[in-house]
Amino acid sequence: MSKRRMPQMGGNMNNMMKQVQKMQKEMMEAQSKIEEQVVEGSSGGGVVIVEANGKKEIISIKIDQDVIDPDDKEMLEDLVMTAVNDALRRAEEIAAKEMGRFTGGLNIPGL
């Protein structure tokens, strides 16, 4: 009975691990870059402007004084909601574009 030797995979495995570590580092750097970016959403022709960061957190809301009407609270609520959703959509687009380099266009939740 002869003993067969398994081929050595050490060199290939080490190279693969280095590539994985490099990709992981690049993904972390990309995530940090995304989180630092600020996007703007608006509604009503710019009467409501919302800024969000890449973490999808709202960081500012600006409302034009002329749109504040105590008798039409619902309109202002709709304008704010639309601007917030616009800002969050833009933040998501930036994240998807940046992370798409790593996922090859696959839509992976959380990335």
N, C-alpha and C positions, 0 to 999 in steps of 0.2 A: 504494500500500500504506500503510494508516494504522497508526500505532503505538498500540496500546492500552496504557493505563497500568494497572498492577496496583494494586488498592486498597491503601491504606496500612493496615497492621495494627499499626503501632507502638504506638498507644495501647492497643489490646486486648491485645496481647502483653505490654506492660509491666504492665497490670493483672493478667493471668494469672500472670506471673512473681512479682508481689508476693503474690498469693494462695498460690502454691505455697511461697514462702519463709515466709509466715506459718504455713501448715500444717506445714511442716517444723520450724519452731521450736516449735510447739505439741506436735508428736509427740515431740521431744527432751525437752521439759519433762515430758510425760506419762511417758516412759520413765524419767526421773530420779525422778519421784514413785513409780513402781512399784518401782524398785530400792531405795528407802528403806523401803518398807513391810515389816513383819514379820508373818508368819502363824504359826499354831500348829496342829500336827497331833498327834493323840493316839491311843492304843490301850489296850485293857484297862481301860476306864473311867477313864483318866487316870493309870495307873501308869507309862506311858511318854509323855513329852511332848517333841515336837521342834519347834524354831523354825527357820523358813527366811526368807530375805529375798526380795525381788522378783526377784533375779537367780537364784533357785532354788539358792541356796547354803544348806547347813545351818549355822546359827549357834549352836545349842545343843541338847543332848539331856539330859533329866532322867529318871532311872529311880528309881522308888520302891524303897527298900531291901528291902521285903517281897517283891518279885517276883524278887529275885536268889536263884536256887536252883542251886547248882553241879551238882546231879543232873539239871537240866532246862534245859540251855543252849539247846536248840532253841526252847523256848517264848519265852525272852527275845529270841532272834534274830528270831523271827516278830513279836513285839510291836514291836521297834525298826523292822523293815522296814515294818510296817503304818503306824506313826506317821510315818515318813519319807515314805512315799508319800502319806499324807494331807496332810502339810505342803506337799509339792511340788504336789499337785493344787490346793490352795487358792491357792498362789502363781500357778499357771497361770490359775486362774479370775479372779484380780484383774487379771492382765496382759490377758487376753482381754476383760474388761469395759472396762477403760480404753482399750485400743487399738481396741476395737470402734467407738468414736466416729469413728475415722478410716477404718476399713476398711468401714464400712457393714454389718457383720455377716459379711463375707467372712472365711474362715479362711485367713489368709496366714501360712505358716510363718515363724517368726523375729520376728514382730511381737507 
